[in-house]
Amino acid sequence: MIVCVCNALRERDCREAAGMPEVRRAGCVYRRLNCRVRCGACVATMKAIVDELRDERAARQMSRSEEPLVDTTQVQVE
């Protein structure tokens, strides 16, 4: 799917750029893809992609922090 007609940005490319941990806003995606906003019709979609991937990263980090550091099922107490 084309996200930005003006810059011919595909969703796959936008998601790849937005998936980088340092990307926090839609503007960062445009910069990573070496372009800029032109007509602005794509900004809401780009923001939604960035927000979605940021939320997914946060959820993964939360689930990792909830995992036990040691597998207590295998530890024998004497």
C-alpha positions in Angstrom: 0.0 0.0 0.0 1.2 3.5 -0.8 1.3 5.7 2.4 2.6 8.9 0.7 1.8 9.6 -2.9 4.0 12.7 -3.1 7.1 10.8 -2.0 6.0 7.4 -3.3 6.5 5.8 0.2 5.2 2.3 0.6 3.8 1.1 3.9 6.5 -1.6 4.1 9.3 1.0 3.9 7.5 3.3 6.4 7.1 0.5 8.9 10.7 -0.5 8.5 11.9 3.1 9.2 9.3 3.5 12.0 10.4 0.3 13.7 13.8 1.8 14.7 13.9 2.4 18.4 15.1 6.0 18.0 12.0 6.9 15.8 9.5 8.6 18.1 7.5 10.8 15.7 6.2 10.7 12.1 8.8 13.4 11.2 11.6 11.0 12.1 10.3 8.5 9.5 10.3 11.1 6.7 13.9 12.0 7.6 15.0 8.4 7.7 13.5 7.9 4.3 15.3 11.1 3.0 12.1 13.1 2.2 9.7 15.6 3.7 6.0 16.2 4.1 4.5 17.8 1.1 0.7 17.9 0.8 0.2 16.4 4.3 -2.4 13.8 3.4 -0.2 11.0 4.7 0.7 12.5 8.1 -2.2 10.9 10.0 -1.3 7.5 8.6 2.4 7.9 9.3 1.6 8.9 12.8 -0.6 5.8 13.3 2.2 3.6 12.0 4.7 5.2 14.4 2.3 4.9 17.4 1.4 1.3 16.6 5.0 0.2 16.4 6.0 2.2 19.5 3.2 0.5 21.5 4.3 -2.9 20.2 7.9 -2.2 21.4 6.6 -1.0 24.8 4.5 -4.1 25.2 7.5 -6.4 24.3 9.6 -4.6 26.9 7.0 -4.9 29.5 6.6 -8.6 28.9 10.4 -9.1 29.1 10.5 -7.3 32.4 7.8 -9.6 33.9 9.8 -12.7 33.0 11.7 -14.3 35.9 15.4 -13.9 35.7 15.9 -17.5 36.9 13.9 -20.5 36.0 12.6 -21.4 39.5 11.0 -24.6 38.4 14.5 -26.1 37.9 16.1 -24.8 41.1 16.6 -27.4 43.9 16.6 -26.1 47.4 18.5 -28.2 49.9 
